[in-house]
Amino acid sequence: MKVLLINGSPRLKGNTALALEEVKKILEVEGVDVKVLNVGHLPIRGCLACGHCHKTGQCAIPDVVNETRQDFIEADAIIVGSPVYFAMANGTVLSYLQRMFYSTKADWNHKVGAGIAVARRAGTVSTFDQLNKFFSIKGMNIATSTYWNDIFGGAPGEASQDEEGLQTMRNLAHHVVFLMKAIAKQKAETPLANEGGAHTNFIR
Ligand SMILES: Cc1cc2nc3c(=O)[nH]c(=O)nc-3n(C[C@H](O)[C@H](O)[C@H](O)COP(=O)(O)O)c2cc1C
């Protein structure tokens, strides 16, 4: 089983990294293959809406989105950590995810997804909701925890003092592993029935 951990923070040793590290520790104890991708420090621009990906399966912008697409295709679970900026996920991680989820063809239905919001003080639940939008439009299975997946800290390292936040991260990792195992078992027995094809624009 493969889990992809995305760090959306430009601070490579900040609180988002700390939260993801707490998740990673449990995943590794559970024998899961973990890969961490740091994207928040990269100059990632937003989608151009050019349609290039419809024809080629690749984004027209030659950057980390194309370079890391295979990691998304292969992952059984995708966990995205974002710092909260103005009560939202930060712009870089949103640009990365919007382009990745739009341009990638994958078996999303059998993947697990989880978002983690990291803030000094406020805006975690709106950020958490934003991150979940990526998973829920793709039929993914959202893993939850013993609280909404958030942790608090301002200066790098401060989140280590949020004991409940850390516990939420560890419990999230347990839930992700449980869900991945359950999905693998069920997929082997009865694949998911899913209709496709309807694409209705609301024009009269
Ligand atoms: C541009 C910017 C906007 C921010 N907006 C918020 C906010 O709305 N709410 C909040 O609690 N913290 C806010 N913060 C603080 C960060 O969320 C906080 O420092 C967090 O720990 C950063 O995670 P990191 O260490 O992984 O980068 C903001 C920080 C920056 C740089």
The ligand as an SDF file (V2000), in Angstrom:
LIG
                    3D

 31 33  0  0  0  0  0  0  0  0999 V2000
   -0.0210   34.7170    4.2180 C   0  0  0  0  0  0  0  0  0  0  0  0
   -0.3770   34.0610    5.5460 C   0  0  0  0  0  0  0  0  0  0  0  0
   -1.6900   34.0360    5.9540 C   0  0  0  0  0  0  0  0  0  0  0  0
   -2.0330   33.4080    7.1430 C   0  0  0  0  0  0  0  0  0  0  0  0
   -3.3500   33.3490    7.5020 N   0  0  0  0  0  0  0  0  0  0  0  0
   -3.7000   32.7180    8.6290 C   0  0  0  0  0  0  0  0  0  0  0  0
   -5.0690   32.5830    8.9890 C   0  0  0  0  0  0  0  0  0  0  0  0
   -5.9940   32.9790    8.2890 O   0  0  0  0  0  0  0  0  0  0  0  0
   -5.3640   31.9750   10.1730 N   0  0  0  0  0  0  0  0  0  0  0  0
   -4.3890   31.5000   11.0040 C   0  0  0  0  0  0  0  0  0  0  0  0
   -4.7060   30.9760   12.0560 O   0  0  0  0  0  0  0  0  0  0  0  0
   -3.0750   31.5640   10.6600 N   0  0  0  0  0  0  0  0  0  0  0  0
   -2.7140   32.1500    9.4970 C   0  0  0  0  0  0  0  0  0  0  0  0
   -1.3900   32.1890    9.1350 N   0  0  0  0  0  0  0  0  0  0  0  0
   -0.4010   31.5210    9.9840 C   0  0  0  0  0  0  0  0  0  0  0  0
   -0.0620   30.0970    9.5020 C   0  0  0  0  0  0  0  0  0  0  0  0
   -1.2110   29.3580    9.1800 O   0  0  0  0  0  0  0  0  0  0  0  0
    0.7010   29.3520   10.5890 C   0  0  0  0  0  0  0  0  0  0  0  0
    1.9040   30.0340   10.8690 O   0  0  0  0  0  0  0  0  0  0  0  0
    0.9950   27.9120   10.2350 C   0  0  0  0  0  0  0  0  0  0  0  0
    1.6720   27.2980   11.3130 O   0  0  0  0  0  0  0  0  0  0  0  0
    1.8730   27.8270    9.0100 C   0  0  0  0  0  0  0  0  0  0  0  0
    2.1920   26.4740    8.7390 O   0  0  0  0  0  0  0  0  0  0  0  0
    3.6710   26.0700    8.2680 P   0  0  0  0  0  0  0  0  0  0  0  0
    4.5840   26.2660    9.4470 O   0  0  0  0  0  0  0  0  0  0  0  0
    3.5950   24.6600    7.8370 O   0  0  0  0  0  0  0  0  0  0  0  0
    4.0140   26.9790    7.1240 O   0  0  0  0  0  0  0  0  0  0  0  0
   -1.0290   32.8100    7.9550 C   0  0  0  0  0  0  0  0  0  0  0  0
    0.3020   32.8500    7.5270 C   0  0  0  0  0  0  0  0  0  0  0  0
    0.6310   33.4670    6.3380 C   0  0  0  0  0  0  0  0  0  0  0  0
    2.0700   33.4650    5.8760 C   0  0  0  0  0  0  0  0  0  0  0  0
  1  2  1  0
  2  3  1  0
  2 30  2  0
  3  4  2  0
  4  5  1  0
  4 28  1  0
  5  6  2  0
  6  7  1  0
  6 13  1  0
  7  8  2  0
  7  9  1  0
  9 10  1  0
 10 11  2  0
 10 12  1  0
 12 13  2  0
 13 14  1  0
 14 15  1  0
 14 28  1  0
 15 16  1  0
 16 17  1  0
 16 18  1  0
 18 19  1  0
 18 20  1  0
 20 21  1  0
 20 22  1  0
 22 23  1  0
 23 24  1  0
 24 25  2  0
 24 26  1  0
 24 27  1  0
 28 29  2  0
 29 30  1  0
 30 31  1  0
M  END
$$$$
